[in-house]
């Protein structure tokens, strides 16, 4: 058995109940194959780099589990034909690695750091 992570992008207009059904179906497939469900991290709604199916956003979910290769093949086959799934990617995790949490949204640099840097520059210029 291998450790996998699936990045699942769901339609932002999809009802939450339907999204939970899709995730539960994946979990049932993993546990039905004597695999282990390691976790589900909802990352929330995020902007896409480019539109997919005339949608500029998607709801991201990271699914972590351990299962046989055949089960992963079945999960990816089902995700390809499931309505509401915008994209998905299945990746093999490195054995024993811990997963990092969702990356924070990009933020602007702190204004204090910029002000402190320019004050130092003016001191050097006056010398």
Secondary structure as UniProt FT lines:
FT   STRAND          2..11
FT   TURN            12..13
FT   HELIX           16..32
FT   TURN            33..34
FT   STRAND          36..52
FT   TURN            53..54
FT   STRAND          55..67
FT   HELIX           69..81
FT   TURN            83..84
FT   STRAND          85..92
FT   TURN            95..96
FT   HELIX           111..126
//
